Amino acid sequence: MNVLVDTSVWSLALRRGTPTANTVVKELSELIAESRVELIGAIRQELLSGVRQATQARAVREQLEAFPDLVLQREDYETAADYFHQCRSAGLQGSNTDFLICAVARRRSLAVFTTDKDFDAFAPIFGMTLHAPRGA
């Protein structure tokens, strides 16, 4: 199964000073080697928006060039909005990007790899799979 990698995982992997022995970073490296990583434009935007310096932004942009964005459909955005309303009525909060990730993952049968604990609540509600580092 391919894996939609969330901003939190990419951020950890791209952060200076993160040890490569970190289980999340190691797992991302393995997924990349297996050609199982998927990316959407909203995650790319979040990553690039979080970079403070232009030189860092260029470096991140270059590192992400190997990963084309999945083409999203209107259904993805509509489902994400439905998920937002469903969670809000249940007292759960999440970002628009979180719900878009859930919608895309569910429609395309992708696992989500994240360190964001909000997805622990979303997964059973939306019937999606979370990816955990192997051997952890």
N, C-alpha and C positions, 0 to 999 in steps of 0.2 A: 504494500500500500504506500502510495506517495504521501508526503507530509507537507502541510502548509506551515511554514515556520513563522512564528509570531515575532513582532518587534522586540519583545523582551529577550528572546534567545539571540537574535541577530546582534542586539545591542551589547549583550554580554560577550559574544564572540568577537565583536569588532572593537571592543573597549581596550585601550592600552592597559597593560599590566595584568590582564586576566590570564591566569596560568592555563596553558594548553592542556594540563591534566584535569582541569575542571570537567566534571562529568557531562554537563550540558554542552560545553564547547566541544568536547571529544565526540559526543553523540552527533552534533551538527556536522563535524568533519566527516564522520562515517556516513551520514546520510548524503552528504555532498559526493563522496567517493562512490556511493551506490547510485547516484543520479536520481535520488528520490525527493529532492527538495523542490517545493513550489513556492511562488511568491506572487503577491498581488500588489498593484500600484499603491494602494493606501498604506501598506507596510513600508514600501520603498520610500514614500513621502514622509512617513513618521521618522524613519531612520535618518534621512537627509535633513529633516527639520531639526533634529536633535543635535546636529553637529555645530560646534561653535565657530570653527575657523574654516576659511575657504580651502585651505590646503587639505584639511581633514575631510571636508565634503568631497573634494575631488578624489581622494583616496577611497572613500566609502563608495562613491559612485562607480569607480573603476572595479572595485571588488564585487559589486552587485551586477555588473554588466553580464556576467556569465549566466544570470538567472532571468529569463524573460518573464514578463508579467503574464499571468493567466488572463485571458480575455473574459471579462465579466459580462453578464447579461442583465437586462432589466429585471428579470426574476430574482437575481441575487440582491439587488437593492430593495425590491419590494419585500422579499422574505426578511431581510435585515430589519426593515422598518416594523414588520409584524413581530419579530423577535424582541425588538425594543419595547413595543407596547405590551407584549405578553409578560416580559420580565418586570416592567414597571408596575403592572397590575398585581404582580406577585411580590412586590417590594424589593426586587433585585435591581441593581444598577450596573450599567456597562456603557462603554463608549460606542459611538456609531461604528468605528472600525472593528471593535470586538464583535458586534453583531454581524457585520459584513463578513468577517472571518468565519463565523459560525455558519452563515448561509452558504458561502462558497464551499466550505468543507463538507457540509451535508449534501449539497447538490452533486458535488464531484466525488463523493466518497473518499475524502482525504482525512487523514488524522491531523490533529493540530498539535504542534510542539510549542509549548509555552511555559513560562515560569509564573505567569499571571494566575493567581489562585481563583480569580473570578470564573475562569473557564471550568473549574471543578463543579461549580453550580450550574453553568450553562450546559455542559455535556449531557447529563441525563435528561434535561428538559427537551433538548433539541435532537437527542438521539445521535450524537456525534462521538467520535473516538478521539481520545487524547493520546499522544505519543509520549512515552516515558523513555529515558535513557536505558539502554540495555545493560543489564548487569548492575543496575543501581538498586 
